[in-house]
Amino acid sequence: MRLTSEDLAGLVRPPAPPVAHEPPRSRSMRQRLSVLALLAEFSHLRTVEISAGCFPKARTGLQLAQRCLKRLTEANEVHAVRNSVGTTSFVLTHVGARTLLLHGMRGKHGLNLRSYAGGSFLHHAITSRYAIEQRNLGNECYTEYGIAGGFAPFSTALLRSRFKKSCDGILIRQASGGSDSAPKSVIAVEVEAARKPGSEVARILSIADKVGHWLDEDHQYVIGGVAFAFNASQGHAPYIRKVAQELWQQRPRAERHKLASAITLVKMRYALPLTFQGFTEETLAL
């Protein structure tokens, strides 16, 4: 009789370890808590953003998010609301917040929020999606709401004292080629929805002068620059470049390029009605 390699498994090589299957009830609870925790940190999100944040590697991530949100809505742990673009967003309820607290997690309901229906919805959508996408790339990223809620490794007050402004978000990256013990780079995320006055953009660009300075007293984080995130279909990039040229025109050429290297332009691509299609990053070129 001819034996196959499968017949000899365990004789000529160690048998494969058994695949551990997570019990359905345990998996359901884990998914439920991950969605509740994401809403607690981001205030309000749409199904597509919850799918990207909680099920980024699943082939059926959107369907998983839809089923999970259906169960959470039926359990009164999340509440569906109509957002500014005419689609549905979800917020955490008192019941959902209490569920998180009972599991030792941060939880605060979002029933008193109104930003999902106001003019700041686009700003929030860009900030949240950029943070989620950066996390899926292995980086730490927090929105202003999450920082204020205590989810980030430092406070709003500390960031305001170092950056001289309230950040729309922060991106934390390990220094390129650095060891785990090397200080991490903290990049201020500035979201451009409506065009800001040139003086305000100049004030944000001036953070480039602080690159390399310590952010915290324990010397674990350094200031790494600024990332401007915006809808790629809008003309923010040329405007930011123009303000930077005017701001640094008296600086030596080498210094101008060094300052510009600390500024990242994040072009978020959207289709109607605010359907995320990806993003690209490029260093500001003068």
BAFIVO-943651 format. One record per residue (C-alpha): residue in three letters; x, y, z. Coordinates in Angstrom, 3 decimals. Last residue first. Layout:
REM BAFIVO-943651
{'ALA'; {X; Y; Z}} ...
***
This chain:
REM BAFIVO-943651
{'LEU'; {8.489; 74.049; -1.281}} {'ALA'; {7.600; 70.354; -1.018}} {'LEU'; {5.476; 69.186; 1.914}} {'THR'; {6.022; 65.491; 2.521}} {'GLU'; {3.469; 63.182; 0.978}} {'GLU'; {0.787; 60.897; 2.340}} {'THR'; {-1.884; 59.046; 0.383}} {'PHE'; {-5.399; 58.046; 1.379}} {'GLY'; {-8.070; 55.456; 0.642}} {'GLN'; {-11.553; 55.263; -0.866}} {'PHE'; {-13.762; 56.576; 1.947}} {'THR'; {-17.411; 57.107; 0.985}} {'LEU'; {-18.485; 60.651; 1.920}} {'PRO'; {-21.731; 60.585; -0.080}} {'LEU'; {-20.213; 60.750; -2.626}} {'ALA'; {-16.679; 59.519; -3.235}} {'TYR'; {-13.788; 60.238; -0.883}} {'ARG'; {-9.999; 60.292; -1.071}} {'MET'; {-8.020; 61.497; 1.953}} {'LYS'; {-4.869; 63.411; 1.032}} {'VAL'; {-2.507; 63.574; 4.006}} {'LEU'; {0.096; 66.330; 3.609}} {'THR'; {3.029; 65.814; 5.969}} {'ILE'; {5.095; 68.647; 7.447}} {'ALA'; {8.406; 67.887; 9.192}} {'SER'; {10.280; 67.797; 5.876}} {'ALA'; {9.145; 71.399; 5.276}} {'LEU'; {11.236; 72.580; 8.232}} {'LYS'; {14.335; 70.859; 6.897}} {'HIS'; {13.679; 72.249; 3.422}} {'ARG'; {13.435; 75.785; 4.767}} {'GLU'; {16.596; 75.284; 6.848}} {'ALA'; {18.607; 74.246; 3.794}} {'ARG'; {17.370; 77.286; 1.853}} {'PRO'; {18.208; 79.778; 4.602}} {'ARG'; {15.141; 81.313; 6.305}} {'GLN'; {13.633; 84.606; 5.102}} {'GLN'; {10.975; 82.872; 2.971}} {'TRP'; {9.858; 80.675; 5.862}} {'LEU'; {6.355; 82.020; 6.545}} {'GLU'; {5.641; 83.068; 2.958}} {'GLN'; {6.672; 79.678; 1.571}} {'ALA'; {4.704; 77.895; 4.300}} {'VAL'; {1.543; 79.898; 3.533}} {'LYS'; {1.831; 79.030; -0.175}} {'ARG'; {2.392; 75.337; 0.555}} {'ILE'; {-0.663; 75.221; 2.841}} {'TYR'; {-2.767; 76.823; 0.075}} {'PRO'; {-1.422; 74.486; -2.610}} {'ALA'; {-2.348; 71.447; -0.428}} {'HIS'; {-5.795; 72.647; 0.685}} {'GLY'; {-7.462; 72.715; -2.708}} {'GLN'; {-10.301; 70.268; -2.097}} {'SER'; {-10.726; 66.943; -3.881}} {'ALA'; {-8.100; 65.340; -1.649}} {'ASN'; {-10.316; 65.765; 1.429}} {'PHE'; {-7.990; 66.845; 4.211}} {'ALA'; {-5.334; 65.734; 6.689}} {'PHE'; {-2.454; 68.058; 7.633}} {'ALA'; {0.189; 66.039; 9.507}} {'VAL'; {2.498; 68.080; 11.756}} {'GLY'; {5.958; 67.503; 13.195}} {'GLY'; {7.746; 64.872; 15.289}} {'ILE'; {7.702; 66.233; 18.826}} {'VAL'; {9.559; 63.774; 21.056}} {'TYR'; {8.200; 61.084; 23.358}} {'GLN'; {9.663; 58.921; 26.120}} {'HIS'; {11.662; 61.666; 27.837}} {'ASP'; {9.961; 61.256; 31.228}} {'GLU'; {9.130; 64.978; 31.312}} {'ASP'; {7.031; 64.716; 28.158}} {'LEU'; {7.131; 66.252; 24.684}} {'TRP'; {10.882; 66.473; 24.290}} {'HIS'; {12.047; 68.674; 21.449}} {'GLY'; {13.067; 66.910; 18.229}} {'VAL'; {10.730; 68.968; 16.047}} {'LYS'; {9.900; 72.275; 17.762}} {'ASP'; {10.535; 74.518; 14.739}} {'ALA'; {8.092; 72.373; 12.740}} {'ILE'; {5.379; 73.494; 15.184}} {'SER'; {5.550; 76.799; 13.286}} {'LEU'; {3.344; 75.218; 10.615}} {'ILE'; {0.383; 75.372; 13.022}} {'ARG'; {0.858; 79.090; 13.624}} {'ALA'; {1.235; 79.660; 9.883}} {'VAL'; {-2.070; 77.830; 9.270}} {'GLU'; {-3.757; 80.141; 11.795}} {'SER'; {-2.265; 83.277; 10.216}} {'GLY'; {-3.342; 82.100; 6.755}} {'PRO'; {-6.974; 81.942; 7.855}} {'LYS'; {-8.389; 78.400; 7.866}} {'ARG'; {-10.075; 76.753; 4.889}} {'ALA'; {-13.006; 74.504; 5.838}} {'ALA'; {-12.350; 70.796; 6.396}} {'GLU'; {-8.638; 70.835; 7.175}} {'VAL'; {-7.712; 68.330; 9.873}} {'GLU'; {-4.569; 68.953; 11.904}} {'VAL'; {-2.789; 65.913; 13.302}} {'ALA'; {0.132; 66.728; 15.612}} {'ILE'; {2.914; 64.185; 15.222}} {'VAL'; {4.428; 62.438; 18.248}} {'SER'; {7.680; 60.551; 17.612}} {'LYS'; {8.558; 57.763; 20.000}} {'PRO'; {11.681; 57.740; 22.145}} {'ALA'; {13.972; 54.720; 21.703}} {'SER'; {13.355; 51.777; 24.059}} {'ASP'; {11.683; 49.705; 21.361}} {'SER'; {14.763; 50.175; 19.212}} {'GLY'; {14.993; 52.751; 16.446}} {'GLY'; {15.173; 52.039; 12.726}} {'SER'; {12.593; 54.750; 12.030}} {'ALA'; {11.425; 56.262; 15.320}} {'GLN'; {8.295; 54.516; 16.557}} {'ARG'; {5.213; 56.444; 15.540}} {'ILE'; {2.531; 58.281; 17.485}} {'LEU'; {-0.137; 60.217; 15.573}} {'ILE'; {-2.070; 62.887; 17.433}} {'GLY'; {-5.505; 64.341; 16.820}} {'ASP'; {-7.420; 67.542; 16.220}} {'CYS'; {-4.697; 69.140; 18.354}} {'SER'; {-5.501; 71.938; 20.778}} {'LYS'; {-2.901; 74.648; 20.411}} {'LYS'; {0.447; 75.841; 21.768}} {'PHE'; {2.043; 72.528; 20.657}} {'ARG'; {3.775; 71.857; 23.986}} {'SER'; {1.286; 73.439; 26.424}} {'ARG'; {-1.717; 72.269; 24.416}} {'LEU'; {-0.372; 68.728; 24.311}} {'LEU'; {0.154; 68.670; 28.070}} {'ALA'; {-3.329; 70.067; 28.763}} {'THR'; {-4.996; 67.557; 26.426}} {'SER'; {-3.435; 64.766; 28.453}} {'PHE'; {-0.897; 62.076; 27.705}} {'PRO'; {-0.829; 58.344; 26.895}} {'ALA'; {-4.084; 58.664; 24.889}} {'PHE'; {-7.431; 57.156; 25.950}} {'GLY'; {-8.145; 59.720; 28.682}} {'GLY'; {-11.448; 61.047; 27.360}} {'ALA'; {-9.884; 64.351; 26.274}} {'ILE'; {-7.429; 62.390; 24.115}} {'GLY'; {-10.257; 60.329; 22.645}} {'TYR'; {-12.255; 63.423; 21.702}} {'GLU'; {-9.194; 65.097; 20.174}} {'THR'; {-8.588; 61.989; 18.091}} {'TYR'; {-5.970; 59.358; 18.809}} {'CYS'; {-3.416; 57.483; 16.706}} {'GLU'; {-0.998; 54.728; 17.640}} {'ASN'; {0.685; 53.060; 14.691}} {'GLY'; {0.380; 49.490; 13.401}} {'LEU'; {-0.949; 50.205; 9.904}} {'ASN'; {-4.483; 49.397; 11.085}} {'ARG'; {-3.980; 52.043; 13.740}} {'GLN'; {-3.143; 54.570; 11.041}} {'GLU'; {-6.354; 53.716; 9.188}} {'ILE'; {-8.431; 54.163; 12.349}} {'ALA'; {-6.900; 57.561; 13.113}} {'TYR'; {-7.399; 58.726; 9.512}} {'ARG'; {-11.019; 57.553; 9.603}} {'SER'; {-11.744; 59.418; 12.830}} {'THR'; {-10.182; 62.706; 11.751}} {'ILE'; {-11.831; 62.678; 8.319}} {'ALA'; {-15.282; 61.840; 9.739}} {'HIS'; {-14.977; 64.419; 12.527}} {'HIS'; {-14.155; 67.237; 10.106}} {'LEU'; {-16.983; 66.151; 7.799}} {'PHE'; {-19.406; 66.138; 10.760}} {'SER'; {-18.372; 69.615; 11.934}} {'GLY'; {-21.288; 71.311; 10.180}} {'GLY'; {-23.796; 69.661; 12.476}} {'ALA'; {-25.760; 66.425; 12.695}} {'TYR'; {-23.018; 64.123; 13.998}} {'SER'; {-21.726; 66.990; 16.134}} {'ARG'; {-24.826; 66.861; 18.328}} {'LEU'; {-23.625; 64.759; 21.253}} {'ASN'; {-25.847; 64.421; 24.348}} {'LEU'; {-26.524; 60.730; 23.742}} {'GLY'; {-22.823; 59.939; 23.575}} {'HIS'; {-22.496; 57.723; 26.659}} {'LYS'; {-19.199; 57.449; 28.494}} {'GLY'; {-17.207; 54.252; 28.914}} {'ARG'; {-13.646; 53.412; 29.819}} {'MET'; {-13.086; 49.699; 30.326}} {'GLY'; {-13.108; 47.538; 33.464}} {'HIS'; {-15.677; 45.078; 32.120}} {'LEU'; {-18.494; 46.569; 34.205}} {'LEU'; {-17.463; 50.000; 32.915}} {'LEU'; {-17.876; 48.843; 29.321}} {'THR'; {-21.373; 47.493; 29.965}} {'ARG'; {-22.274; 50.715; 31.786}} {'ALA'; {-21.331; 52.754; 28.716}} {'GLY'; {-23.528; 50.525; 26.557}} {'VAL'; {-26.488; 50.903; 28.917}} {'HIS'; {-26.082; 54.685; 29.086}} {'THR'; {-26.036; 54.737; 25.275}} {'LEU'; {-23.058; 54.852; 22.900}} {'VAL'; {-23.527; 56.588; 19.576}} {'PHE'; {-24.139; 55.267; 16.070}} {'SER'; {-24.209; 56.995; 12.695}} {'THR'; {-26.727; 56.490; 9.906}} {'THR'; {-26.717; 58.208; 6.505}} {'GLY'; {-28.085; 61.574; 5.385}} {'VAL'; {-24.765; 63.359; 4.993}} {'SER'; {-25.222; 65.339; 8.216}} {'ASN'; {-25.935; 62.301; 10.392}} {'ARG'; {-29.157; 60.500; 11.328}} {'VAL'; {-28.852; 58.686; 14.657}} {'ALA'; {-28.719; 55.033; 15.736}} {'HIS'; {-28.368; 54.318; 19.474}} {'VAL'; {-25.978; 51.808; 21.014}} {'GLU'; {-26.319; 49.575; 24.084}} {'ASN'; {-30.112; 49.362; 23.769}} {'ALA'; {-29.940; 45.533; 23.488}} {'GLU'; {-31.670; 45.718; 20.090}} {'THR'; {-29.158; 48.360; 19.028}} {'LEU'; {-26.256; 46.176; 20.165}} {'ARG'; {-27.613; 43.195; 18.250}} {'LYS'; {-28.067; 45.222; 15.060}} {'LEU'; {-24.644; 46.813; 15.539}} {'CYS'; {-23.036; 43.364; 15.668}} {'ARG'; {-24.853; 42.214; 12.546}} {'GLN'; {-23.856; 45.340; 10.601}} {'ALA'; {-20.249; 45.195; 11.818}} {'LEU'; {-19.911; 41.561; 10.782}} {'GLN'; {-21.465; 42.382; 7.400}} {'LEU'; {-18.945; 45.183; 6.861}} {'GLY'; {-16.047; 42.973; 7.915}} {'THR'; {-16.925; 40.151; 5.517}} {'ARG'; {-13.382; 39.495; 4.344}} {'ALA'; {-12.178; 40.175; 7.889}} {'LYS'; {-8.838; 41.919; 8.266}} {'PRO'; {-10.079; 45.347; 9.426}} {'PHE'; {-12.863; 44.011; 11.693}} {'CYS'; {-13.070; 46.470; 14.603}} {'GLY'; {-11.846; 49.800; 13.213}} {'ALA'; {-12.593; 49.301; 9.517}} {'SER'; {-16.032; 47.827; 10.254}} {'ILE'; {-16.749; 50.579; 12.764}} {'GLU'; {-15.826; 53.134; 10.109}} {'VAL'; {-18.110; 51.518; 7.528}} {'THR'; {-20.975; 51.315; 10.062}} {'ARG'; {-20.826; 55.033; 10.817}} {'LEU'; {-19.174; 56.494; 13.891}} {'HIS'; {-19.961; 58.631; 16.934}} {'SER'; {-17.967; 59.541; 20.063}} {'PHE'; {-14.548; 58.165; 18.910}} {'GLU'; {-13.350; 56.608; 22.192}} {'ALA'; {-16.639; 55.302; 23.555}} {'LEU'; {-17.667; 54.270; 20.033}} {'LEU'; {-14.526; 52.157; 19.668}} {'ALA'; {-15.075; 50.611; 23.099}} {'LEU'; {-18.656; 49.636; 22.244}} {'VAL'; {-17.526; 48.023; 18.990}} {'SER'; {-14.699; 46.098; 20.680}} {'LEU'; {-17.010; 45.040; 23.518}} {'ARG'; {-19.542; 43.462; 21.143}} {'GLN'; {-16.833; 41.716; 19.135}} {'ARG'; {-15.338; 40.179; 22.282}} {'MET'; {-18.796; 39.182; 23.549}} {'SER'; {-19.640; 37.479; 20.248}} {'ARG'; {-16.314; 35.642; 20.208}} {'SER'; {-16.870; 34.369; 23.770}} {'ARG'; {-20.392; 33.193; 22.912}} {'PRO'; {-19.169; 31.473; 19.739}} {'PRO'; {-16.400; 29.580; 21.594}} {'GLU'; {-12.975; 30.442; 20.133}} {'HIS'; {-11.536; 27.545; 18.178}} {'ALA'; {-7.950; 26.585; 18.891}} {'VAL'; {-6.427; 24.743; 15.955}} {'PRO'; {-4.672; 21.586; 17.095}} {'PRO'; {-0.882; 21.651; 16.802}} {'ALA'; {0.440; 20.082; 13.608}} {'PRO'; {1.969; 16.662; 14.169}} {'PRO'; {5.758; 16.525; 14.582}} {'ARG'; {7.569; 15.243; 11.486}} {'VAL'; {8.481; 11.831; 10.051}} {'LEU'; {6.076; 9.901; 12.253}} {'GLY'; {3.589; 12.606; 13.209}} {'ALA'; {2.339; 12.920; 9.658}} {'LEU'; {3.116; 9.673; 7.821}} {'ASP'; {-0.442; 9.151; 6.549}} {'GLU'; {-0.572; 12.806; 5.473}} {'SER'; {2.643; 12.363; 3.499}} {'THR'; {0.887; 9.613; 1.561}} {'LEU'; {1.394; 5.909; 1.987}} {'ARG'; {1.322; 3.422; -0.908}} {'MET'; {0.000; 0.000; 0.000}} 
***
